[in-house]
């Protein structure tokens, strides 16, 4: 379901009602998608701009919720009342299609029907649609642009100008500072960035303003054109947030088209303190390593966490062995190879090593990064690569006869990543081979190739020199 009339057809409602009953029986709380003929659990399309929605939506107003109550099952005649909540609004500003001071708007209490929750005493910008059968009842959902009025100040201004027949082209939005730490579990929300000069440039037109205390900016009544937004940031900051190593580093697109009939939606521009740590990795002979060596930066406070719950990000070396961490907040850090894992693995077969080249964090150099500081020259050599050793095994019966087509599961005992799991099949001689790293411990599990819920046998092996053997004897 996308933006449009949120009232559902009876057949769709029947299906949703069955899903709802099932959910209540199972007491599930996880989101999922379920097919109902042509209907599906809530799946909104991308929202249109306020100007487009103004032209499409029959009723738009700003109002305060007076009361909330369960709706009468017979309200919609032949339609099941999936929209089971009646919200009474006191209209504070009628924008389109509203003549009374009070308006009833129906909504669903169920997420599967794109339900939206209103809170008594709160003020909202509401986009509402009439039911298809009687045209008397209004409803809304999360797939509309309905939201708290406190989040919609500029949008209300756009709608107000449209309702008066004097649309004013504009650009508006907020500049935010990303303040979360360098690790994925940090959910610290962005904060407004006040006092930042914002420049809007198009061919022959330039406008300037400063963000207010909430980080908001607006250019109202500007001439149509293709605009580029620029920020006059302090030297400690940059536009965009690419501090997490797995994200693709690309410059944010700050080009926007303004016409005499339409303007872009609310624009959010993220910034981040631009702390940097850079260096180069070389091999034991002093030659720069190639592309793809993983370097880890961890917070000093969590580097020796007993449960390996460290706060870190990674950076891969380029073809010349250079690495770099951008957007790093002020703090104390340790740098090195394989600091984020308990043991080396096949894609990074090196023992843990801290800058400038020590095995223990107690001997590591603590990197103290100031606010927006840019540090470089943290060059280090790779530790000696662990030797790859072939482990051989054989699966036989008690009489010594081989068993082929048996499945052998091999994994690094200290790691459970998918890329470190190997599945092997025994050949006609009942034999198999696995490539393992010297000095590490591996787990070997044997399955019959038909059932995998319980292994037939299991062995653990610490890989040392020579040709280690892992043999299984199956008794049946």
GUROBA-12582 format. One record per residue (C-alpha): x, y, z; residue in three letters. Coordinates in steps of 0.25 Angstrom, whole numbers, padded with zeros to 4 digits, always signed. Layout:
N
XYZALA...
This chain:
476
+0000+0000+0000UNK+0005+0014-0003UNK+0000+0028-0002UNK-0014+0029-0006UNK-0028+0026+0000UNK-0024+0017+0012UNK-0038+0011+0013UNK-0037-0004+0010UNK-0046-0013+0002UNK-0054-0023+0009UNK-0047-0035+0004UNK-0034-0029+0008UNK-0039-0026+0021UNK-0044-0040+0023UNK-0030-0045+0021UNK-0023-0035+0030UNK-0033-0038+0041UNK-0029-0053+0040UNK-0015-0049+0041UNK-0018-0040+0053UNK-0025-0051+0060UNK-0013-0061+0057UNK-0003-0050+0062UNK-0011-0049+0075UNK-0011-0064+0077UNK+0003-0065+0074UNK+0007-0052+0082UNK+0017-0049+0071UNK+0024-0035+0071UNK+0033-0037+0060UNK+0030-0029+0047UNK+0028-0037+0034UNK+0020-0036+0021UNK+0008-0045+0018UNK+0001-0046+0004UNK-0014-0044+0004UNK-0018-0045-0011UNK-0014-0032-0016UNK-0012-0026-0002UNK+0000-0027+0007UNK+0004-0024+0021UNK+0008-0009+0022UNK+0018-0005+0011UNK+0018+0010+0008UNK+0023+0016-0005UNK+0033+0028-0005UNK+0025+0040+0000UNK+0022+0051-0010UNK+0026+0066-0007UNK+0017+0074+0001UNK+0012+0082-0012UNK+0009+0069-0019UNK+0001+0064-0007UNK-0006+0077-0006UNK-0012+0075-0020UNK-0015+0060-0017UNK-0021+0060-0003UNK-0035+0064-0001UNK-0034+0069+0014UNK-0022+0075+0021UNK-0022+0082+0034UNK-0014+0085+0047UNK-0021+0081+0059UNK-0020+0076+0074UNK-0025+0062+0078UNK-0037+0064+0088UNK-0040+0049+0090UNK-0038+0035+0085UNK-0048+0024+0085UNK-0051+0011+0079UNK-0059+0012+0066UNK-0073+0006+0064UNK-0072-0007+0055UNK-0083-0002+0047UNK-0077+0012+0043UNK-0073+0008+0029UNK-0086+0000+0025UNK-0082-0012+0017UNK-0067-0010+0020UNK-0060-0017+0032UNK-0055-0006+0042UNK-0041-0009+0041UNK-0039+0006+0044UNK-0043+0003+0058UNK-0039+0016+0065UNK-0047+0029+0064UNK-0038+0042+0067UNK-0046+0055+0070UNK-0037+0067+0066UNK-0039+0081+0069UNK-0035+0089+0057UNK-0025+0100+0059UNK-0023+0103+0045UNK-0031+0098+0033UNK-0022+0097+0020UNK-0031+0089+0011UNK-0045+0083+0011UNK-0049+0086+0025UNK-0060+0095+0030UNK-0063+0091+0044UNK-0055+0093+0057UNK-0055+0078+0060UNK-0052+0067+0051UNK-0053+0052+0053UNK-0041+0044+0047UNK-0041+0029+0047UNK-0028+0021+0048UNK-0024+0006+0050UNK-0017+0001+0063UNK-0010-0009+0055UNK+0003-0008+0048UNK-0001-0018+0037UNK-0011-0008+0033UNK-0001+0004+0033UNK-0007+0009+0046UNK-0003+0022+0052UNK-0004+0026+0067UNK-0009+0039+0072UNK-0007+0045+0086UNK-0017+0053+0093UNK-0013+0068+0095UNK-0003+0067+0084UNK-0003+0076+0071UNK-0002+0069+0057UNK-0002+0073+0043UNK-0012+0063+0037UNK-0014+0058+0023UNK-0027+0051+0022UNK-0035+0043+0011UNK-0050+0040+0010UNK-0055+0026+0009UNK-0059+0021-0004UNK-0073+0017-0001UNK-0080+0028+0006UNK-0070+0039+0005UNK-0074+0043+0019UNK-0062+0038+0027UNK-0048+0042+0028UNK-0036+0033+0031UNK-0021+0034+0031UNK-0009+0025+0032UNK+0007+0025+0033UNK+0007+0025+0018UNK+0003+0039+0018UNK+0011+0051+0021UNK+0003+0052+0035UNK+0012+0056+0046UNK+0014+0064+0059UNK+0013+0079+0056UNK+0025+0082+0063UNK+0033+0074+0052UNK+0025+0081+0041UNK+0027+0096+0042UNK+0033+0098+0029UNK+0023+0088+0022UNK+0012+0096+0028UNK+0017+0109+0022UNK+0018+0102+0008UNK+0003+0097+0010UNK-0001+0111+0015UNK+0004+0118+0003UNK-0003+0107-0007UNK-0016+0109+0000UNK-0015+0124-0002UNK-0012+0122-0017UNK+0002+0129-0015UNK+0012+0118-0015UNK+0026+0122-0011UNK+0037+0114-0016UNK+0047+0110-0005UNK+0058+0101+0000UNK+0058+0097+0015UNK+0063+0087+0024UNK+0073+0085+0036UNK+0088+0083+0038UNK+0091+0072+0048UNK+0104+0068+0054UNK+0106+0053+0055UNK+0111+0050+0070UNK+0111+0035+0071UNK+0123+0028+0074UNK+0131+0019+0064UNK+0124+0006+0067UNK+0111+0001+0061UNK+0104-0001+0074UNK+0104+0014+0077UNK+0090+0019+0075UNK+0093+0034+0080UNK+0084+0043+0071UNK+0089+0054+0063UNK+0088+0068+0069UNK+0085+0081+0063UNK+0096+0089+0057UNK+0093+0104+0060UNK+0100+0116+0054UNK+0105+0110+0041UNK+0105+0118+0029UNK+0097+0112+0017UNK+0098+0117+0003UNK+0089+0113-0008UNK+0095+0116-0022UNK+0088+0114-0036UNK+0092+0121-0049UNK+0091+0136-0046UNK+0085+0134-0032UNK+0092+0133-0019UNK+0085+0133-0005UNK+0091+0132+0009UNK+0085+0129+0023UNK+0090+0123+0036UNK+0084+0112+0043UNK+0075+0115+0056UNK+0077+0108+0069UNK+0070+0096+0064UNK+0079+0095+0052UNK+0068+0099+0042UNK+0070+0108+0030UNK+0060+0113+0020UNK+0060+0121+0007UNK+0046+0126+0004UNK+0042+0132-0009UNK+0054+0129-0017UNK+0055+0128-0032UNK+0053+0115-0039UNK+0066+0108-0043UNK+0076+0097-0040UNK+0082+0100-0027UNK+0095+0095-0020UNK+0095+0096-0005UNK+0108+0099+0002UNK+0112+0100+0017UNK+0122+0109+0023UNK+0127+0099+0033UNK+0138+0100+0043UNK+0151+0093+0039UNK+0148+0083+0050UNK+0136+0078+0042UNK+0132+0072+0029UNK+0119+0070+0021UNK+0114+0055+0021UNK+0117+0043+0030UNK+0126+0032+0025UNK+0132+0028+0038UNK+0127+0014+0038UNK+0136+0006+0030UNK+0126-0003+0022UNK+0119+0010+0016UNK+0122+0014+0002UNK+0130+0027+0003UNK+0123+0037-0006UNK+0121+0052-0006UNK+0106+0055-0002UNK+0097+0060-0013UNK+0093+0075-0010UNK+0087+0078-0023UNK+0072+0082-0023UNK+0063+0087-0034UNK+0053+0098-0030UNK+0041+0101-0040UNK+0030+0111-0040UNK+0020+0100-0036UNK+0028+0091-0027UNK+0040+0090-0017UNK+0048+0079-0011UNK+0044+0072+0002UNK+0051+0075+0015UNK+0066+0074+0014UNK+0075+0068+0024UNK+0089+0070+0023UNK+0098+0062+0032UNK+0112+0067+0037UNK+0122+0061+0046UNK+0135+0065+0053UNK+0146+0062+0043UNK+0157+0055+0052UNK+0166+0047+0044UNK+0177+0036+0046UNK+0185+0031+0034UNK+0197+0023+0031UNK+0203+0012+0022UNK+0205-0003+0024UNK+0218-0010+0019UNK+0222-0025+0020UNK+0234-0030+0028UNK+0244-0026+0017UNK+0238-0012+0017UNK+0231-0012+0004UNK+0217-0006+0004UNK+0206-0017+0004UNK+0196-0017-0007UNK+0181-0015-0006UNK+0172-0021+0004UNK+0179-0022+0017UNK+0170-0019+0028UNK+0174-0009+0039UNK+0166-0007+0052UNK+0164+0005+0061UNK+0159+0002+0074UNK+0155+0011+0086UNK+0166+0009+0097UNK+0155+0007+0108UNK+0150-0006+0101UNK+0162-0011+0095UNK+0164-0022+0105UNK+0149-0025+0108UNK+0148-0039+0113UNK+0136-0042+0105UNK+0142-0036+0092UNK+0131-0025+0092UNK+0141-0015+0087UNK+0137-0002+0080UNK+0144-0002+0066UNK+0144+0001+0052UNK+0153-0004+0040UNK+0160+0002+0028UNK+0165-0006+0016UNK+0179-0002+0010UNK+0179+0003-0004UNK+0188-0002-0015UNK+0200+0005-0008UNK+0197+0000+0006UNK+0191+0013+0011UNK+0179+0013+0020UNK+0171+0024+0027UNK+0160+0026+0037UNK+0152+0039+0035UNK+0141+0045+0043UNK+0147+0040+0056UNK+0142+0047+0069UNK+0152+0052+0080UNK+0157+0041+0088UNK+0168+0031+0091UNK+0170+0019+0082UNK+0179+0007+0079UNK+0182+0003+0065UNK+0187-0010+0059UNK+0184-0023+0051UNK+0173-0032+0055UNK+0169-0025+0068UNK+0154-0028+0066UNK+0155-0043+0066UNK+0159-0053+0076UNK+0168-0061+0066UNK+0173-0059+0052UNK+0165-0065+0040UNK+0167-0069+0026UNK+0165-0055+0020UNK+0174-0049+0030UNK+0184-0059+0034UNK+0192-0050+0044UNK+0194-0051+0059UNK+0188-0039+0066UNK+0198-0027+0066UNK+0197-0013+0072UNK+0204-0001+0067UNK+0215+0001+0066UNK+0217-0015+0065UNK+0215-0021+0078UNK+0206-0033+0082UNK+0200-0028+0095UNK+0192-0015+0097UNK+0201-0012+0109UNK+0212-0008+0100UNK+0204-0001+0089UNK+0205+0014+0086UNK+0192+0021+0091UNK+0187+0030+0080UNK+0181+0043+0086UNK+0172+0050+0076UNK+0168+0064+0078UNK+0155+0070+0074UNK+0155+0070+0059UNK+0170+0067+0059UNK+0177+0061+0047UNK+0188+0051+0050UNK+0197+0044+0040UNK+0209+0035+0039UNK+0204+0023+0047UNK+0212+0013+0039UNK+0214-0001+0043UNK+0219-0014+0038UNK+0210-0026+0037UNK+0213-0037+0047UNK+0218-0051+0041UNK+0207-0058+0033UNK+0203-0071+0039UNK+0207-0083+0031UNK+0195-0090+0024UNK+0196-0105+0027UNK+0188-0116+0021UNK+0180-0125+0030UNK+0176-0139+0025UNK+0166-0148+0030UNK+0159-0161+0027UNK+0145-0167+0030UNK+0144-0182+0031UNK+0136-0193+0037UNK+0140-0202+0049UNK+0146-0212+0039UNK+0154-0201+0032UNK+0146-0199+0019UNK+0145-0185+0015UNK+0132-0177+0014UNK+0130-0167+0003UNK+0121-0155+0002UNK+0121-0152+0017UNK+0120-0137+0020UNK+0131-0131+0029UNK+0129-0117+0035UNK+0142-0110+0038UNK+0142-0097+0046UNK+0152-0088+0054UNK+0148-0091+0068UNK+0149-0077+0073UNK+0141-0071+0061UNK+0127-0074+0055UNK+0127-0065+0043UNK+0121-0071+0031UNK+0134-0068+0023UNK+0142-0077+0033UNK+0133-0089+0031UNK+0137-0100+0021UNK+0128-0112+0017UNK+0136-0123+0011UNK+0132-0137+0005UNK+0140-0150+0007UNK+0144-0156-0006UNK+0143-0171-0010UNK+0155-0174-0001UNK+0147-0167+0010UNK+0158-0156+0011UNK+0157-0141+0012UNK+0167-0129+0013UNK+0165-0116+0020UNK+0174-0104+0019UNK+0177-0098+0033UNK+0185-0088+0040UNK+0197-0092+0048UNK+0195-0090+0063UNK+0180-0089+0063UNK+0170-0099+0068UNK+0159-0104+0059UNK+0146-0112+0061UNK+0143-0124+0051UNK+0129-0129+0051UNK+0124-0141+0043UNK+0110-0143+0037UNK+0104-0153+0028UNK+0100-0143+0017UNK+0085-0145+0020UNK+0083-0139+0034UNK+0090-0128+0040UNK+0083-0126+0054UNK+0093-0135+0061UNK+0107-0139+0056UNK+0111-0154+0056UNK+0125-0150+0062UNK+0133-0138+0066UNK+0147-0135+0069UNK+0156-0123+0072UNK+0170-0121+0067UNK+0181-0111+0070UNK+0188-0109+0057UNK+0204-0110+0058UNK+0215-0114+0049UNK+0215-0127+0041UNK+0203-0133+0034UNK+0192-0133+0045UNK+0182-0145+0043UNK+0167-0145+0047UNK+0161-0159+0046UNK+0147-0163+0049UNK+0143-0178+0051UNK+0128-0180+0050UNK+0122-0191+0058UNK+0108-0195+0052UNK
